[in-house]
Amino acid sequence: MSGITMTEGKSDSTSTEVVATPPLRHHWLWDLLIQLLRTKPLGAFGGALVLGMVIVAVFAPIIAPHSPSDIHSDRIVSPPSRTFYFGTDALARDVFSRIVYGARVSLMVGLGAVGLSIFFATLIGVLSGYFGGILDTIVQRCVDAIMSFPWLIIMLTVMAILGPGMLNVILALALAGFAGGSRVIRSAVLAIKESEYVMAARATGCRQGTILLRHILPNVAAPIIVLATLGLGNAILAEAALSFLGFGVPPPAPSWGRMLSGDGLDYMLQGPWLAVFPGLAISAAVFGFNMLGDALRDLLDPRLTGGFRLRG
């Protein structure tokens, strides 16, 4: 809040000096959170689901009542109970504990794949959009060629070449998802590079690297945030699909997709909880990230009236 300061002089006449203090500035993340809660309740609910997933992943050893690999030989395909909240699987392992630890696997794969994908998408989109010309033509034709293949074919091809493993899954997801993101970032750069402040920076003799780092990248932060949020949900779903097909994170790591393709598929009639609970975990995670991403897109899109504006 702004305020005024009153001072009195020492002379016979009293003088009053009014000094305006600058208003307190809130961080833009706090302003974005308030806007999200006020105008996008469904997006806020998705954010709560995402936060819950992060908490479960971080505190998995505290939340899970058992180790995900512990075998309870007298409880094979046991229904949900007070001891085993989500029942047990065909190897007598606690399904609830495996789902809790599976949140770690999904987040690690999602964050790694999205981080790598956003890095390549930003690098290609910024350079292609800013410099244009023959570089832009060559790069965009390569992007067209990559986008012509279905993402599942790209991931299966990479996994068939590299073999199973968490790092290989992350690389496969990143290679399948960076092309579309580079197109979005390129379109934002094409609009920003024609703005007055960028042309003024060129006129004053700023180097190309300085313009890219200080003027272009900060102003494409909004689409990058939206791409990352939406990409996390897609990466979790894609990892589950790869694990379901047998190309994902290898056992004994507790993967939600592998839980569906293994015991959840073989014992679906005998123990429906083996398919229901991993499916609900995947659905909740994807729903949360998608709702949060849609809300952030609506708030951060500068083309929408009343949209939120990033500021320092």
Disulfide bonds with the S-S distance in Angstrom:
none
